[in-house]
Amino acid sequence: MAYDSAEEERVSYERSISSIVEHTRVVQDSLRLVLATADAVRAGNEASASSSYEKLVALKESDEMNIRKRVEQTLASAQLISNYAASLLSADDLVTEVSSFAEAVSFRLSALSKNGFCKEGTPTPDELKFLSGVSDIVETAFNAFENAKSALQMLKTDSAKAVQKTYEVDTVEAEVDRKQRELDITVLNFKAGFPCIILMHETVQRAEELMDAIQRLASAIRILALMR
């Protein structure tokens, strides 16, 4: 009976992990749309920037919402001790948090072109520098999220490797902080209307918070790995 109970717990744990991994795949698509929004603003294409943001919102409100429900249902039916269930739910909440910050960055990038940014159609050198900096942070976040997702998948087979994978997320934090400081200086020296300056500042802040959320996700996955 003890063996049967342990086996049932293992199967429930792996099923729960798989459902959260599915959630991360949708959020990866959201991060790609953030980069697409930045590319559209860089090209001076307001319509394309708005379209990328709208696609991200649709993805969040349909596919991601349905997956979150499935994750909750899986966890509710899983035969797991309370500590595991709570930690898995916390990890999934952090995946949702990453998605929310991705939407916030995309929204602000899309709004920039409507508030004096790239108003001449062709971005100025300072505008290109700013957009490249934001894209760099989002690309770093995307790669870090990929590592967090890989660590999550490893929880089913090798917890020790999962722990090591999460540390790869931590190593890029200093790089993101440096890029944020450089962008803050760029914003301070930017000549534009007040609404545009505020949007630029908010875009940088949300991009940095996006990376912070991914780092918290990696920490949550590491705790899950150490619990096994």
N, C-alpha and C positions, 0 to 999 in steps of 0.2 A: 504493500500500500504506500509506503514511504517513497519507493521508486516511482510509482505512478504519479504521486503528487508532485515530485520534483520534475518529472518529465512534462507534466501539464504546465507547471510554472515556466519551464524553459520555452515551450512552444508559445505560450502567451506572451512572454517577453520578446521573442523574436518577431512575432506578429505585430506587436506594438511598435517595435523599432522600424519594421518595414512600412507601417502606415505613416510614421513621421518622416521617413526618407522620401516617400511619395510627396509629402508636403514640401520638402526642400526642393524637389524638382520644379514645382510650380513657382516657388520663390526665385529660383535661378532664372526662370523666364522673365520674371519681373525685373530682376537686375539687368538683364540684357536690354530690356525696354528703357531703362534709365540711361544706358549708354547710347541707345538710339535717339533718345530725346536730346542728349547733349550734341550728338552729331548733327541733328537737324538744326539746332540753334546755331552751331558753328557754320552751317551752310546758309544761314539766314532764311531758313524755310520754316516760317511760323506754323503753317498748316501741318507740316510733317511732325513738328514738335508736339503740337496739340494732339495729333493722331496717335503718337507713341504713348502719350500720357493717358489718353482715353482707352487704349488697348490694355494698359497696365491696370487701370481701374476696373475694366470689365473682367480681366483675369482674376483680380482680387475678389470681386463681388460674386463671381460664378464658380470657377474651378477651385479657387482656394477655399471659399466658404464651404463647398461640398466636401472637400478633403478634410477640413478641420472637423466637420461633423463626423466623418468616418473615423478620424483619430480618436475623438471623444468616445464614440461607440465602441471602438476596439478596446480602449483602456477601461471602459466601464464593464465590459464583459470579460476582461482578462483576469486570470487567476494569479494575481500578483500580490505580494505583501505590500502594505501601504507605502513604505519608503520608496520602493521601486515605482509604484504607480504615480506618486507625487512628483518624483524626479523626472519621469518621462513626460508628465503633463507640463512641468516647468520648462523642459527643453522645447516642447512644441509651442508653448507660449512665446518663447524667445524667437522661434522661427517666424511666428506671426509678427513679432516686433521688428524683425529685419524687414519683412514685407512692408510694414507701415512706414519705416524710414525710407525705403526705396520709393514708395509712392510720394512721400514728402519731397524728396530730391527732384523727382521727375516733374512734379507740379510746379516747383519753383523755377526749374529750368525752362519749362514751357511758358511760364508767366513772364520771364525776363524779356523775351522778344516783344511783349505787349507793353513794356514799361521803359522804353528807351534804349534797351540793349540791342546792339546790332541794328540800330535804326536806319543805317545807311545801306543795309542789305548785305554788304561785305564786312565781315568782322575786322575791327582794328587790331593791331598787334597786341594791345592790352587785353582786348576782349578774347582773342585767341589764347593768350597766356592764361587767363582765368578759366576758360572752358577746358583747356588741356589739363590744368591743375585739378579741376573737379573730376574730369574723366579719369585721371590717374588714380585718384582716391577711390572712385567707384570700381575701377578695374582691380585695384588691390583688394577691395572688399569682396569683389566677385571671386577672386582666387582664394581668398581666405575662407569664404563661404563654401567653396568647393572642397577645401581641406576639412572643414567642419562636417560636411556631408559624408566625406570618405570615412572620417573617424566614427561617425554615427553608424555607418554600414559595418565597420570593423567590430562594433560591439557584439555582433552575433558570432564572431569567429575568433577574434584575438583582442582581448581587452588591453593587453600591454601595448600593442601596436596602435590601438586607438588613442591611448594616453599620449604617446609620442607624436601622433598626428595632430593632436590638439595644440601641442606646443609650437607647431609651425604657424598657427594662427597668431600666437602671442608675439612671435618674432617680428612681425610687420607693424606692430603698434607704433613704435618709435618713428618709423618711416612716415606713417600717416600723420602723426603729430607734427613732424617737420613740414610736410606738405601743407598742412592746415595753417601753420604760422606764416608760410610764404604767401599763401592766398589771402590771409588777413591783411598783410602789407599791401598786396595788390589792390584789394578792395579800398583800403584807406587812401590810396593814391589815385583812385579811379575818378574821372570827371564825368558825372552823370547826375540825373535827377535823384532826389531823395528816395522815391519808391524803388528805383532800380538798385541803388546802393543797399537798401534794406534787404531786397530780394537776394542780392549777391551774398550778403553776409549770412542770411538765413540758409541759403543753398550750401555754403561751406559748413555751417554748423550741423545741418541735417546729414551731410555726407560723412562728417566725422562721427556723428552719433550712430550712423549706419554701421561703421566699422566697430564702434564700441559694442553694439548689440551682437555682432558676430563674435566678438571676443567673449562676451558673456555666454553665448551659446556654446562656444568651445569649452568654457569652464564647466558648464552644466554637463556636457558630454563626458568630460574627464571625470567628474564626480560619479557619473553612472558607471564608467569603466572601472573605477577604483572600488565600487560597491560589489562588483561581481567576484 
